[in-house]
């Protein structure tokens, strides 16, 4: 009689029977519908905006702002040596 009580007390909390899906069938269906809706939005965006899915596109090259470009030109003009012949 005392042996059966001891074996039940030493059991780990997850040793019991499988209780199944904690959230239930309805929440699983709602989650699946949400995932499919997000995939549909992504596919529509790709089709309508001609936006790429991946990250393989070339990075755009940005021009220097005007003041940085002008300063670089002035520095190059100052640094050039003008040799008299």
BAFI-3210 file (N, C-alpha, C; in Angstrom, 3 decimals, decimal comma, padded with zeros to 6 digits):
// residues 85
n [1|2|3|4|5|6|7|8|9|10|11|12|13|14|15|16|17|18|19|20|21|22|23|24|25|26|27|28|29|30|31|32|33|34|35|36|37|38|39|40|41|42|43|44|45|46|47|48|49|50|51|52|53|54|55|56|57|58|59|60|61|62|63|64|65|66|67|68|69|70|71|72|73|74|75|76|77|78|79|80|81|82|83|84|85]
n.u [000,823|001,872|003,935|002,876|002,044|004,509|005,777|004,172|004,565|007,236|007,282|008,021|006,787|005,972|005,548|003,072|000,023|-000,261|-001,575|-002,480|-003,240|-002,721|-003,912|-006,181|-008,448|-009,761|-008,169|-005,862|-006,734|-007,403|-004,832|-003,575|-005,087|-004,384|-001,629|-001,738|-003,064|-001,149|000,876|-000,495|-000,772|001,918|002,565|000,836|001,860|004,372|003,687|002,112|003,673|006,011|008,118|011,115|011,582|013,840|017,080|018,950|019,328|021,158|022,905|021,942|023,866|024,881|025,139|027,570|026,659|026,112|027,768|029,864|030,929|031,751|033,709|035,595|036,384|037,550|039,667|041,165|041,892|043,495|045,560|046,826|049,804|051,196|053,232|055,698|056,882]
n.v [-001,182|001,316|001,375|001,959|004,616|005,935|005,582|007,114|009,667|010,199|010,627|012,452|015,715|015,714|013,114|012,045|011,134|012,051|015,185|016,457|018,972|022,057|024,531|023,951|022,948|025,014|027,367|026,542|026,331|029,028|030,136|028,889|029,977|032,659|032,561|031,707|033,915|035,941|034,952|035,133|037,912|038,633|037,366|038,719|041,315|040,948|040,327|042,570|044,893|044,289|043,535|042,185|038,927|037,946|038,753|039,272|041,278|043,922|046,336|049,719|052,402|055,249|058,676|061,084|063,637|067,069|069,010|067,454|066,390|068,729|069,655|067,618|067,985|070,546|070,029|068,275|070,027|071,878|070,196|069,405|069,644|072,355|072,554|074,589|075,093]
n.w [000,000|000,776|-001,042|-003,593|-003,286|-002,901|-005,389|-007,060|-006,031|-006,656|-009,294|-012,279|-013,276|-015,989|-016,699|-016,996|-018,802|-022,296|-022,914|-025,143|-027,629|-026,282|-026,816|-028,237|-030,904|-032,315|-031,966|-033,242|-035,874|-036,357|-036,161|-038,363|-040,463|-040,173|-040,769|-043,461|-044,536|-044,177|-045,857|-048,281|-048,507|-048,729|-051,159|-052,916|-052,668|-053,755|-056,376|-057,210|-056,715|-057,827|-056,206|-054,916|-053,394|-052,035|-050,593|-052,470|-054,282|-055,867|-053,968|-053,799|-055,157|-053,564|-054,194|-053,158|-050,862|-051,862|-050,584|-049,564|-051,903|-053,218|-051,409|-051,640|-054,302|-054,145|-052,408|-053,972|-056,000|-054,606|-053,731|-056,006|-057,738|-059,344|-061,842|-063,132|-066,317]
ca.u [000,000|002,729|004,800|002,218|002,066|005,863|006,097|003,436|005,160|008,542|007,131|008,251|005,500|005,593|005,464|001,675|-000,431|-000,223|-002,838|-002,913|-003,009|-003,137|-004,724|-007,428|-008,549|-010,192|-007,035|-004,956|-007,303|-007,218|-003,415|-003,319|-005,709|-003,559|-000,388|-002,082|-003,377|000,124|001,522|-001,227|-000,403|003,284|002,542|000,200|002,808|005,409|003,110|001,607|004,704|007,204|009,152|011,793|011,429|015,093|017,986|020,017|019,417|022,341|022,687|022,039|025,013|024,430|026,096|027,901|025,929|026,752|028,853|031,005|031,514|032,434|034,913|036,566|036,915|038,430|040,880|041,942|042,442|044,561|046,661|047,530|050,995|051,248|054,636|055,996|057,860]
ca.v [000,000|002,486|001,368|002,627|006,057|006,440|005,627|008,236|010,909|010,391|010,834|013,799|016,310|015,450|011,681|011,651|010,910|013,199|015,907|016,921|020,362|022,898|025,642|023,472|022,884|026,296|028,295|026,028|026,709|030,475|030,375|028,485|030,973|033,862|032,319|031,710|035,297|036,664|034,472|035,699|039,328|038,689|036,999|039,819|042,433|040,596|040,384|043,899|045,921|043,716|043,593|040,893|038,215|037,717|039,851|039,107|042,407|044,754|047,503|050,949|053,256|056,594|059,730|061,906|064,907|068,150|069,670|066,536|066,302|070,003|069,692|066,689|068,622|071,636|069,435|067,763|071,177|072,415|069,251|069,175|070,484|073,007|072,704|075,561|074,531]
ca.w [000,000|000,803|-002,220|-004,713|-003,022|-003,109|-006,814|-007,640|-005,554|-007,258|-010,733|-012,800|-013,639|-017,374|-016,936|-017,126|-020,178|-023,201|-022,784|-026,449|-027,987|-025,162|-027,286|-028,806|-032,354|-032,867|-032,013|-034,263|-037,171|-036,488|-036,430|-039,740|-041,342|-040,079|-041,525|-044,885|-044,922|-044,297|-047,079|-049,416|-048,597|-049,255|-052,573|-053,642|-052,692|-054,723|-057,722|-057,543|-056,646|-058,439|-055,167|-054,802|-052,122|-051,345|-050,301|-053,448|-055,192|-055,681|-053,128|-054,587|-054,854|-053,247|-054,486|-052,008|-050,826|-052,621|-049,851|-049,484|-053,241|-053,476|-050,575|-052,227|-055,509|-053,737|-051,856|-055,098|-056,709|-053,761|-053,611|-057,269|-057,885|-060,650|-062,192|-064,199|-067,249]
c.u [000,875|003,656|004,166|002,191|003,446|006,198|005,360|004,046|006,487|008,471|007,440|006,919|005,052|005,522|004,039|001,290|-000,374|-001,575|-003,319|-002,573|-003,571|-004,113|-006,046|-007,468|-008,896|-009,017|-006,020|-005,441|-007,151|-005,765|-003,050|-003,889|-004,889|-002,270|-000,669|-002,408|-002,096|000,880|000,832|-000,889|000,999|003,312|001,914|001,142|003,906|004,889|002,757|002,717|005,997|008,389|009,800|011,557|012,728|015,889|019,146|020,183|020,645|021,989|022,820|023,272|024,503|025,532|026,384|027,023|026,766|027,940|030,074|031,704|032,308|033,725|035,986|037,188|037,882|039,739|041,769|042,580|043,601|045,772|047,423|048,688|051,015|052,716|054,787|057,074|058,870]
c.v [001,257|002,531|002,095|004,136|006,650|006,552|006,780|009,578|011,212|010,650|012,277|014,391|015,999|013,965|011,196|011,428|012,203|013,890|016,474|018,379|021,253|023,978|025,196|023,587|024,250|027,265|027,838|026,412|028,209|030,815|030,010|029,476|032,260|033,710|032,341|033,119|036,110|036,233|035,036|037,176|039,469|038,371|038,113|041,013|042,167|040,760|041,815|044,944|045,492|043,823|042,224|040,260|038,205|038,973|039,845|040,296|043,254|045,969|048,771|051,751|054,672|057,588|060,503|063,148|066,012|068,744|068,758|066,430|067,575|070,093|068,761|067,286|069,747|071,106|068,906|068,909|071,792|071,513|069,056|070,163|071,066|073,285|073,704|074,983|075,533]
c.w [000,000|-000,401|-003,394|-004,515|-003,278|-004,591|-007,498|-007,225|-006,240|-008,762|-011,116|-013,262|-015,063|-017,692|-017,142|-018,570|-020,988|-023,171|-024,106|-026,671|-026,892|-025,624|-027,898|-030,316|-032,957|-032,996|-033,060|-035,657|-037,395|-036,805|-037,863|-040,739|-041,336|-040,889|-043,025|-045,374|-045,082|-045,553|-048,323|-049,601|-049,171|-050,743|-053,406|-053,751|-053,717|-056,146|-058,111|-057,612|-057,331|-057,479|-055,037|-053,434|-051,336|-051,104|-051,298|-054,373|-054,865|-054,827|-053,975|-054,181|-054,665|-053,600|-053,206|-052,028|-051,456|-051,878|-049,707|-050,836|-053,563|-052,669|-051,135|-053,486|-055,157|-053,167|-052,976|-055,866|-055,926|-053,760|-054,917|-057,385|-059,304|-060,954|-063,323|-065,101|-067,664]
res [x|x|x|x|x|x|x|x|x|x|x|x|x|x|x|x|x|x|x|x|x|x|x|x|x|x|x|x|x|x|x|x|x|x|x|x|x|x|x|x|x|x|x|x|x|x|x|x|x|x|x|x|x|x|x|x|x|x|x|x|x|x|x|x|x|x|x|x|x|x|x|x|x|x|x|x|x|x|x|x|x|x|x|x|x]
***
